[in-house]
């Protein structure tokens, strides 16, 4: 997606060889017009797949997920993060290791919002090592729902998440694919 790549080139800040800061337009200050285009592009790529729900994780996945939900005309569920959580019957619960915070947290979705009849599009802002995606897949599987695919705004293709999800047979659609952040430079895959 060219407009997104342009914005990343213009406003993205390389914090290290592993981390890109995009808080000028994606996950702190948000560019609504760009976010609308992102939602449109996800909807275009996953049109006609029978998607009934979008699932994401708070907080940074919510904006792109809502825009895609608006375009596809389906509800958006965001998994909530908890410091700790005791097991409850009405929640699907999983654990996720945070790439940026380097801590583990518990995430949960209320069982009343996700059922076995749902066909889910999973959306997140970044794909790095795939921990967030795997935890969301776990929640969706607990519900017995099926997965149409995974939509990612920015994929860092040099980290392991993409290859693992491909290996598990999931369809992954990334709107920008970064091949390297070496020497403070942002290089794209395609
Ligand atoms: P993963 O779980 O795939 O290892 O990492 C994805 C999650 O970590 C995303 O939900 C995102 O919030 C965060 N993340 C991963 N890499 C980056 C990055 O380079 N920059 C920012 N801002 N967040 C990242």
Boltz pocket constraint, residues with backbone or C-beta under 6 A from the ligand:
constraints:
  - pocket:
      binder: B
      contacts: [[A, 18], [A, 19], [A, 20], [A, 21], [A, 22], [A, 27], [A, 60], [A, 97], [A, 98], [A, 99], [A, 100], [A, 124], [A, 125], [A, 126], [A, 127], [A, 128], [A, 129], [A, 130], [A, 131], [A, 132], [A, 133], [A, 161]]
      max_distance: 6.0
